[in-house]
Amino acid sequence: MAQQLSSNKLPNIRFVQVTDSHLYADPNGVLVGMNCEEGLQDVLAMIEKDESALAAVLCTGDISQDYSKESYLRFYQLIGGLNAPQYWIPGNHDELSAMQEAIGSSSPCFKKSFAVTGWCIIMLNSHVAGAVSGTLPVAELQFLEQQLSAAGHAHVLICLHHNCLPVDAAWLQQHALTNSQDLFAIVDRFKQVKAVLFGHIHQEYQRSRNGVGYFGSPSTCIQFHPTKADFALDDLNPGYRWLELCSNGEVLTGVKRVANKRYPVDFLGVGY
């Protein structure tokens, strides 16, 4: 079921978020029992069937599990089948330099902000080398503030990899964004910000804070259980988030998952 931030029924710009694909150099690579590429391909087939006229595909990190050139190139080619611009940010399992080497550092995929009819989309890098948790460094926070100052009357969607609001799963919350208050200190000053979108948590998530919607989304591979204190998987299928950004600043969004299929996930796994 779609979550709705308002009653407006006339959204005008359609996006999808594809996140946490965890691809390997080997297309047969598995993560806690699941073939990651199979999950991604199934999700993309669903998007191709159900979505049309996409403004962009927002790829919010953990594209690769082994940060191999082969995994990034294959992801780029697979997403390209959707016939829409794609924009990438790295997750904790990614390496930006490897991403750029795979498809070219000048690729439009790495644009940190872009505009579409009344909206500005800002892509933030919360990756910290050698860490699972994330941080927005000073330079990234300064970039955000500059972009918001220059946005004028445009509405704003912010994307990053790590969750900036807490989740109930204690083990997962240990790996969240470490300086969320620095982000909020900026966001709270700019009423143009309508939503913040993230990956990392492998689950559907929605909260509102000071009038801004915060959204987490399913992975295209394994799903994390939302409430267990220790690492545990949920039995839900891979999926994606769709968003419709309306000309008056309202946001409509929801999650769709692969149906009528079961994946060989190792529910006894203790980590990934």
N, C-alpha and C positions, 0 to 999 in steps of 0.2 A: 504494500500500500504506500502511496506517495505521502511524504511529509510535506507540510505546507507552512510557510512562514507568513502567509497572508491570504486574503480571499481573492486576489486578482486571478482571473481566468484567462488572461491573454498574454502568456509568456512569449518572448520573441526570439531568443537566442538559445540554441540547444548545444550542450556539451556532454561528453561522457568522461568519467574518470576511470582509468585503468591503472591498477596499482599492485605492487608486491607480487610480481610474476616469478621471481627467483629462478630465472633460466640458467642453464648450464651450457658450457661449450658443447657437450654431448646432448643432442635432442632427447635422448632417453634418460636424462638425469632425473632422479627422484628426490623429493624432500619429504621426510617422514612418511615414506611409502607411496607418495603421489607423484606421478609424472607431471612436472610443472608445465611443460610445453603443451601437453594435452589439455590441461585446464585452460591455459591462455587461448588456445585455438577454439575451444568450445565457447568461451566467453565472447571472443571476437565474432564467431559465427552468429551468436545471438544478437550482438550489436548490429551486425550487418543486416540481419533480418528485421529487427525491431526499430532501428533508428534511421533517420534520414536528415539530410541537410545539416550535418553537424558543423558547428563553427570551429571546433577543435577537439582533440583528444588530449586530456591532461594526464600525464604519466608521472605519478607522484612517488617514484623511488622504489628501491629494491627490485629494479628491473632484472638484475643478475644475482645469482647466488655465488658465483665464482669470479665475478668481474672480468670475464674473458671477452676478448674482442668478438669472438664468434657469437656469444650470447647476445651482445648488444646489437650486432649487425642483423641477427635473425629477428630480434624484437622489432627493430626499425622496419624491416621488410614486412613483417606480419601486420604491424599497426598500419603500414602504408596501404594495405588492402582496404582500409575503411575510407580512403579517398578524402581525408580531412587533415589539416595541419596537426602535427603532434608536437607537444612541448614537454621536455623532460626536466626533472630535478633528481639528484642522487639521494638514495637512502643509505642507511648504515652498512648495507651489504655491497654498495656500489663504490666505484672509483671514478671520479669525474674525468680524470686524465684518460682512463681506459675507454670511457664512453665517447670522449671526443676523438680519440685515436680511431675508434671503430667507424664512426660516420662523418668525421671531419669537425674540427673545432668551430668552423664558421657556419655549421648547419643551423638553420632557423629553429631547430629543436631546442637549442640552448638559449634562446631569447629569454631574458629575465622578466620582461614585461611586454605586454602587447595590448592593443585596443581593439574592441569590437563594439560598434553601435551603442554608445552611451555607457560602456563599461571598460574598466581597466583590469586586466588580470596580471597579478604579480606572483612570480615564482621564486620562492626563497630556498636557499641551500642551508639545511640544518645538519649536514653531515659533519661528523668529527672523526678524523682518522684514528683507527684502532679502537673506537668506542661503539657500543650499541645504542646508547642514549644520544641525544642530539643537543646542539646549542646553536643559537643564532649569534654569530660573532658581531662585534661592533660595526664592522664594515657592512654587514648584511642589514643590520638594524638601521644604519644611516641610509642605505639604499632604499629601504622601505619608507622611511620618513620623507626622503626626497621625492619618491614616486607619489606618495600620498599628497604632498604639498603641491605637486604639479598636476594632480588629477582634475583639479577644478570641480566641475559639477558632475563628472563621471562617477558612476557607482563602481565599487571595487570588490573583487574577489581575490583573496590571498590563498596561495597554495604552498604547502611545505610537506615534508615527509613525516616528521615526528608529531605525536599528539601533544597539544599544548593545554588541554584540559584532562583531568584524571579519569582513568578507567578503573573498573572494580577489580580486575585481575591483578593481584599484588605483584606477581613476578613481572608482568608486562609494564606496570606503572614505573618500575625501577628503571626502565629504559626510555622514558618519555623525554620531552624537551626539558632541559634543565633550567632554562631562564625564561619561562613563560611570562613572568611578571614584566620583563623588559619588553616583550612583544605587546602585552596588554597596555602598557604605559603609552605606547604609540597608537595602537588601535583605538583606545578610548578617546583620543583627541581628535579623531577624524571620523565624522559621521558618515562619510562616503562608504566606509567599509560595511558591507552587508553580510559577508560570509567568509569563513575560513575553512579550508578543505585540507585534509591530511590523509595519509596512508598509515603504514607501520603496524596498526593494531589488528589487522586481518579480521575485522568485524564491522557490522553496521553500528553507527553511533550518531546521536544527535543531541546537542545541548544548545541552549541560548544563554548568552552572557551580554548584558548591557545592550540588548537589542540586536546583537550579531549572532548569526547561526554558525555553529561549529559542527563539522561533519567528518566522521571517519567512515571507512568503506571496506567492503569485503576484498580479500585477495583473490587473484585469479588462480591461486592454488589452495593450500591448506587454510583452514579457518581456526582462529584461536577462540577457545571458550571464554565468554565474557566475564565470568565470575569466579573461576577457580583461582585459589591462592598460588598454586604452583603450575608450571607449564602443563597445559592440557588443550586438546583439540576439540572443536565443535563438530557436529555431524552435518552441518549445513554445506551446501555446494558452493563452488566458486561463483563470483558475480562481479558486477560493476555498478557504479553510481551514475545516474543521469541527472543533469541540472538544466533548468530553463531559467535564464536570467531575463527579467522583464524590464521594459523601458522605464518604469517608474521605480526601479530599485528592488522590487520584490523578487524572491527566489523560490522556485518550486524544485523539489528534488525527491528522489527515491532510489531504491536499490532493486536490481533484477538479478536473479540467480539462475544458473543452469538447472533445468528441470528434467525429470525422467531419466536420471543417470546416477549411478553410484561409483565412487572412486575408491581404489584400494589404499585407503589411508591407514597408517599404523597408529591407532588410538592409544597404544601403550607406549609410544615414544615419549622420551623425557626431555627433548630439546631439539633445536634445529640449528 
